[in-house]
Amino acid sequence: MEHLTRKVVAELQAKVLPPETMVEVVRHLEECPGCHELYRVVFRERRRGQTFDFELSGSEWTRDEHPEYKEIAAFVKGSLDREMREIFGLHLDQCPECRRVVAELQDELNQHERGRDGSNQAKRRRLITKGGLLWSWLTGRARHLRLPVISDAGMVDRVPGSAPSGLTMSRLIATGLIGLLIIGVMVTILSRMSARRSGEPGVITGPHPAAANGDESGEMIIATIRDGDRTIVATADGQTTGLDLVPASTRAAVESLLHGRSPERLPSLRNLETTGGQTRAGMEKPGTPTVTIPAPISPLGTVIPDDYPILRWKPVAGATGYRVDIANIDRRESISSGILSPETTSWRSTSPLGRGQLHSWTVTALIDGREVTAPDVSQPEARFLILSDISFDEMRLLQKPPVSRLALTIFYGQHGMLADAHRELSRLARENPQSKEIEQLQAWLKSLR
């Protein structure tokens, strides 16, 4: 690999390099004294000459890069590519919390596989046991039948066993017929079980057949949604089935929507409404027509799950550097990125932000020795809310298989994560074409904007 440029070093420090590039750059830094020294120079410039001490090992770089749940699941299932697995492994060496999550997920996956195998074996044992009992019962009955026997005195009735030569053939015929009957029954049962697993025609795998009129108890069904491997059914008496593994709070919101009542948004989201409108990206700063201002891109007026958020902005021409400032509105605390290179357009917080708390942020461009900040005082604040600990734990529980797209859609909508809600709803809509329940969900999400 060639020597690193100042731009690449700056992007590495801002943690905006692609994963595969970051692996190569970190390896090169560990082996190249010249690039190592360049890294120190750029780092010193960002810290404005402050003393510092750090390591450039791969594990040190990935220590705070906590993966999302879907990445952890992909790692456990072995579906990550080589670069991502290497980065993930480096992070696991330094992060006991993520190691615990991986272990728990692996254990759940193993239990699920063992439970599925055990269930199939139990079914087979029950079937064999029942077949054996049926065979014993029928053959036992045959042994006690009074069968006709032909003798020199004519046809007489005798109890089996009194005339072995005559009874043996009759018993063989009866036993053969019984055996054919049992084999036919077992073949039919096994074929039905196989058809259910493979989804062959003739086996009901769609919405509940009673959905047109009522459920098995006779209650009128008012809503039904196909959700992965389950069918969620709501009846007129206020009952809902198919949500057994959904947490209570989200389950109540799902039931409310299916019975015609809109779930309520969290009261804390009202504080985000003051950010309405868009920042005026690239417009001239009032009073200085020749200077443009940077534009915050994300997060804006939303809720995010990560307490180490990545903040992104649109650059402006002529900027010699940027600085990002995050303010905790609830605690009146703030952190700063320090001076970033002019090529940087994103920055990840180096400290965890308070969960369940409201934050605002600004990006300042250095242009011709002046500082130009966006949003400025004439614009709406760029606010965002970090998901609370309780809501974060509930979200992770909902993301574990078997996943309910319906429950996730409503959870995300209630918590102000509208992009995630629309993503889950689009997947749910593909399973339920022309569904009035999907239309109700779409109208509800639209009302939350």
C-alpha positions in Angstrom: 0.0 0.0 0.0 1.3 3.5 -0.9 1.9 6.1 1.8 -1.2 7.8 3.2 -2.3 11.3 2.3 -3.3 13.9 4.8 -6.9 13.6 3.5 -7.0 9.8 4.2 -5.6 10.3 7.7 -8.2 12.9 8.4 -11.0 10.7 7.2 -9.6 7.9 9.3 -9.7 10.1 12.4 -13.2 11.1 11.5 -14.1 7.4 11.1 -15.8 7.9 7.7 -13.7 5.5 5.7 -15.3 2.4 4.3 -14.7 -0.7 6.4 -12.4 -2.5 3.9 -10.3 0.7 3.4 -10.1 1.3 7.2 -8.7 -2.2 7.7 -5.9 -1.6 5.1 -5.1 1.9 6.5 -4.8 0.8 10.1 -2.6 -2.1 9.1 -0.4 0.3 7.1 -0.2 2.7 10.1 1.0 -0.1 12.3 3.9 -0.9 9.9 4.9 2.5 8.5 6.7 5.0 10.8 6.4 7.8 8.3 2.6 7.6 8.1 2.4 7.0 11.8 4.2 10.4 12.3 1.8 12.0 9.8 -1.1 10.7 11.8 0.3 12.3 14.9 0.8 15.7 13.1 -2.8 15.7 11.9 -4.1 14.6 15.3 -2.1 17.3 17.0 -3.6 19.9 14.7 -7.1 18.8 15.5 -6.3 19.0 19.2 -4.7 22.4 18.8 -1.4 21.3 20.3 -2.8 19.5 23.4 -0.8 16.6 24.7 -2.2 13.2 23.9 -1.4 9.5 24.0 -3.0 6.8 21.9 -2.4 3.5 20.1 -2.9 2.8 16.4 -3.7 -0.9 16.8 -6.8 -2.3 15.0 -8.4 -3.3 18.3 -8.0 0.2 19.7 -9.7 1.8 16.6 -12.7 -0.5 16.8 -13.2 -0.3 20.6 -16.1 2.2 20.4 -17.5 1.1 17.1 -20.5 -0.8 18.5 -22.3 -2.8 15.8 -26.1 -2.7 15.3 -28.2 -5.7 16.1 -28.5 -6.8 12.5 -24.7 -6.9 12.2 -24.4 -9.0 15.3 -27.0 -11.4 14.0 -25.2 -11.6 10.7 -21.9 -12.3 12.5 -23.5 -15.1 14.5 -25.0 -16.6 11.4 -21.7 -16.3 9.5 -23.1 -14.1 6.7 -20.7 -11.1 7.1 -18.0 -10.7 4.5 -14.3 -11.1 5.4 -13.6 -7.4 6.1 -16.6 -6.9 8.3 -15.9 -10.1 10.2 -12.3 -9.0 10.9 -13.5 -5.5 12.1 -16.2 -7.2 14.2 -13.6 -9.6 15.7 -11.3 -6.7 16.7 -14.2 -5.0 18.4 -15.2 -8.1 20.3 -11.7 -8.4 21.7 -12.2 -5.0 23.4 -15.9 -4.9 24.2 -17.3 -7.3 26.9 -20.9 -5.9 26.3 -20.9 -7.0 22.7 -19.3 -10.3 23.5 -22.2 -10.9 26.0 -24.8 -10.0 23.3 -23.1 -12.4 20.8 -23.1 -15.2 23.3 -26.8 -14.6 24.2 -27.8 -14.6 20.5 -25.7 -17.7 19.8 -27.3 -19.5 22.7 -30.8 -18.5 21.6 -30.0 -19.7 18.1 -28.7 -23.1 19.4 -31.8 -23.5 21.7 -34.1 -22.7 18.7 -32.4 -25.3 16.6 -32.4 -27.9 19.4 -36.1 -27.1 20.1 -37.0 -27.5 16.5 -35.2 -30.9 16.2 -36.6 -32.0 19.6 -40.1 -31.1 18.5 -39.8 -33.1 15.2 -38.4 -36.1 17.1 -41.2 -35.9 19.7 -43.8 -35.9 16.9 -42.2 -38.9 15.3 -42.1 -40.7 18.7 -45.7 -40.0 19.4 -46.7 -41.2 15.9 -44.7 -44.4 16.3 -46.1 -45.0 19.8 -49.7 -44.4 18.7 -49.1 -46.7 15.7 -47.7 -49.4 18.0 -50.6 -49.1 20.4 -53.1 -49.2 17.5 -51.4 -52.3 16.1 -51.4 -54.1 19.5 -55.1 -53.2 20.1 -56.2 -54.4 16.7 -54.2 -57.6 16.7 -55.3 -58.3 20.3 -58.9 -57.9 19.2 -58.2 -60.3 16.3 -56.9 -62.9 18.7 -60.2 -62.9 20.5 -62.4 -63.2 17.4 -64.5 -66.3 17.0 -63.5 -67.5 13.5 -65.2 -70.2 11.4 -63.3 -73.4 11.0 -64.1 -76.2 8.4 -63.9 -79.7 9.8 -65.2 -83.1 8.8 -68.3 -82.4 10.9 -69.0 -79.2 9.0 -68.4 -75.5 9.7 -68.3 -74.6 13.4 -67.2 -71.6 15.4 -64.2 -72.0 17.6 -62.1 -69.7 19.7 -58.7 -69.0 18.1 -56.0 -71.3 19.4 -58.2 -74.4 19.6 -57.5 -75.4 15.9 -54.1 -74.0 15.0 -54.0 -75.2 11.4 -57.4 -73.7 10.6 -57.0 -70.5 12.5 -53.5 -69.5 11.3 -54.6 -68.7 7.8 -57.6 -66.7 9.0 -55.5 -64.7 11.5 -52.9 -64.0 8.8 -55.5 -62.6 6.5 -57.1 -60.4 9.2 -53.7 -59.2 10.4 -52.6 -58.4 6.8 -55.7 -56.3 6.3 -55.2 -54.5 9.6 -51.6 -53.8 8.7 -52.5 -52.3 5.3 -55.0 -50.1 7.1 -52.4 -48.9 9.6 -49.8 -48.3 6.8 -52.3 -46.2 4.9 -53.1 -44.1 7.9 -49.5 -43.5 8.7 -48.6 -42.6 5.1 -51.5 -40.1 5.0 -50.3 -38.4 8.3 -46.7 -38.3 7.2 -47.6 -36.8 3.8 -49.7 -34.1 5.5 -46.8 -33.2 7.9 -44.4 -33.0 5.0 -46.8 -30.8 3.0 -47.1 -28.4 5.9 -43.3 -28.0 6.1 -42.9 -27.5 2.3 -46.0 -25.3 1.7 -47.5 -27.7 -0.9 -50.9 -26.9 -2.4 -53.8 -28.0 -0.3 -52.2 -26.8 3.0 -53.4 -23.5 4.4 -50.4 -21.1 4.8 -52.1 -17.8 4.3 -54.5 -15.8 6.5 -56.8 -17.7 8.8 -59.6 -19.4 6.9 -62.1 -18.0 9.3 -61.1 -14.4 8.6 -64.1 -13.8 6.3 -66.6 -14.3 9.1 -65.3 -15.3 12.5 -62.6 -17.1 14.3 -62.7 -20.6 15.9 -64.7 -19.2 18.8 -67.3 -17.7 16.6 -66.3 -14.1 17.2 -66.4 -11.7 14.3 -62.9 -10.9 12.9 -62.3 -7.2 12.2 -58.7 -7.3 11.1 -56.2 -9.8 9.9 -52.5 -9.3 8.9 -50.0 -11.9 7.6 -46.7 -11.1 9.4 -43.9 -13.5 8.5 -44.6 -16.9 9.8 -47.6 -15.8 11.8 -51.1 -14.4 11.2 -52.3 -11.7 13.5 -56.1 -11.7 14.0 -58.2 -9.1 15.8 -61.8 -9.9 16.8 -64.8 -7.7 17.6 -64.6 -8.6 21.3 -61.3 -6.8 21.6 -59.1 -9.9 21.5 -55.9 -10.2 19.4 -54.0 -13.4 18.6 -50.5 -13.8 17.1 -48.6 -11.4 19.4 -47.5 -13.8 22.0 -43.8 -12.7 22.0 -44.4 -9.0 21.6 -43.6 -6.8 24.7 -46.7 -5.6 26.6 -46.4 -1.9 25.7 -46.0 -2.5 22.0 -48.6 -5.2 22.0 -51.1 -2.7 23.5 -50.3 -0.2 20.7 -50.7 -2.9 18.0 -54.1 -4.0 19.4 -55.2 -0.4 19.6 -54.5 0.2 15.9 -56.1 -3.0 14.8 -59.3 -2.1 16.7 -59.5 1.3 15.0 -57.7 3.5 17.6 -54.5 5.4 16.8 -51.6 4.7 19.1 -50.3 7.7 20.9 -46.8 9.1 20.3 -44.4 9.5 23.2 -44.8 12.9 24.9 -41.1 13.6 24.7 -41.4 13.8 20.9 -43.2 17.1 21.2 -39.9 18.8 21.9 -38.7 17.9 18.4 -41.5 19.7 16.7 -39.8 23.1 17.2 -37.3 22.0 14.6 -40.0 22.2 11.8 -38.9 23.5 8.5 -35.7 23.0 6.6 -32.3 24.7 7.1 -31.4 26.9 4.3 -28.6 24.9 2.8 -25.9 26.8 0.9 -27.8 30.2 1.2 -26.0 33.4 1.8 -25.5 34.4 5.4 -27.5 37.5 6.3 -25.3 40.6 6.2 -22.5 38.9 4.3 -23.8 38.1 0.8 -20.5 36.6 -0.4 -20.4 33.9 2.3 -22.4 30.8 2.2 -23.2 28.6 5.2 -22.9 24.8 5.7 -26.1 22.7 5.9 -26.8 20.1 8.6 -28.1 16.9 6.9 -28.8 14.4 9.7 -30.0 13.9 12.4 -32.7 16.5 12.1 -35.9 16.4 14.1 -35.8 12.7 14.7 -35.1 10.0 17.3 -32.0 7.8 16.9 -31.0 4.6 18.8 -27.2 5.2 18.8 -25.8 7.2 21.7 -22.6 7.7 19.7 -24.4 9.4 16.8 -22.9 10.3 13.4 -23.6 13.9 12.3 -23.5 14.7 8.6 -23.5 18.1 6.8 -23.2 19.6 3.3 -19.9 21.3 2.8 -19.4 24.8 1.5 -16.8 26.1 -1.0 -13.8 27.8 0.5 -14.0 26.3 3.9 -10.6 25.5 5.5 -12.1 23.4 8.3 -15.2 22.6 10.3 -16.2 22.2 13.9 -19.2 20.3 15.3 -20.8 21.3 18.6 -23.5 19.1 20.4 -25.5 20.6 23.2 -27.5 18.5 25.7 -30.6 20.7 26.1 -31.9 18.8 29.2 -28.6 18.9 31.1 -27.1 22.1 29.5 -23.9 20.3 28.7 -22.0 20.3 25.4 -19.1 18.6 23.6 -17.1 19.7 20.6 -15.3 17.9 17.8 -12.4 20.3 17.6 -11.2 21.5 14.2 -11.9 19.0 11.4 -10.3 19.0 7.9 -12.1 20.8 5.1 -12.7 17.4 3.3 -14.7 16.1 6.3 -18.5 16.0 6.0 -19.4 13.8 8.9 -18.3 13.3 12.5 -19.1 10.7 15.2 -19.5 11.7 18.8 -16.4 10.6 20.8 -18.5 10.4 24.0 -21.8 8.7 24.7 -24.8 11.1 24.7 -27.5 10.9 27.4 -30.2 8.4 26.5 -33.7 9.7 26.6 -32.5 13.3 26.4 -32.9 16.0 23.9 -29.9 17.4 22.0 -29.2 20.1 19.4 -26.1 20.5 17.2 -24.4 23.0 14.9 -21.7 22.8 12.3 -19.3 25.7 11.9 -17.2 26.4 8.8 -13.9 28.3 8.9 -13.9 30.6 5.9 -11.3 33.4 5.3 -10.5 33.5 9.0 -14.2 33.8 10.0 -16.6 31.3 11.6 -19.9 30.7 9.9 -22.3 28.5 11.9 -25.4 26.6 10.8 -28.1 26.7 11.8 -27.7 30.3 12.8 -30.0 32.2 15.2 -32.5 33.0 12.4 -33.0 29.2 11.6 -34.8 26.4 13.5 -32.5 24.4 15.7 -31.1 21.0 14.5 -32.5 18.8 17.3 -32.5 15.0 17.9 -33.5 12.7 20.7 -31.6 9.6 21.9 -33.7 6.6 22.5 -34.1 5.9 26.2 -32.6 2.8 27.9 -36.0 1.2 28.3 -37.1 1.8 24.7 -33.7 0.7 23.4 -34.0 -2.6 25.2 -37.5 -3.1 23.9 -36.4 -2.3 20.4 -33.6 -4.9 20.6 -36.1 -7.5 21.9 -38.5 -6.7 19.0 -35.6 -7.2 16.5 -34.9 -10.7 17.7 -36.3 -13.5 15.6 -39.1 -14.3 15.1 -39.5 -10.7 14.0 -42.9 -9.1 13.8 -42.9 -6.4 11.1 -46.2 -5.0 12.4 -44.9 -4.6 15.9 -41.7 -2.9 14.7 -43.6 -0.6 12.4 -45.8 0.7 15.3 -42.8 0.8 17.8 -40.8 2.9 15.4 -43.7 5.2 14.6 -44.5 5.7 18.3 -40.9 6.6 19.0 -40.4 9.0 16.1 -38.2 6.8 14.0 -40.3 7.3 10.9 -37.8 6.2 8.3 -37.4 2.9 10.1 -41.2 2.6 10.4 -41.8 3.1 6.7 -39.1 0.5 5.9 -40.8 -2.1 8.0 -44.2 -1.2 6.6 -43.1 -1.6 3.0 -42.0 -5.2 3.8 -45.3 -5.8 5.5 -47.2 -4.4 2.6 -45.6 -7.0 0.2 -47.0 -9.8 2.4 -50.5 -8.2 2.5 -51.3 -6.7 -1.0 -54.5 -4.6 -1.1 -55.0 -4.8 2.6 -57.1 -2.2 4.4 -55.0 -2.7 7.5 -51.9 -1.7 5.6 -53.7 1.4 4.4 -54.6 2.3 8.0 -51.0 2.0 9.0 -49.9 4.2 6.1 -52.4 6.8 7.1 -51.3 6.7 10.7 -47.6 7.1 9.8 -48.5 10.0 7.5 -50.3 11.8 10.4 -47.1 11.6 12.5 -45.0 13.8 10.2 
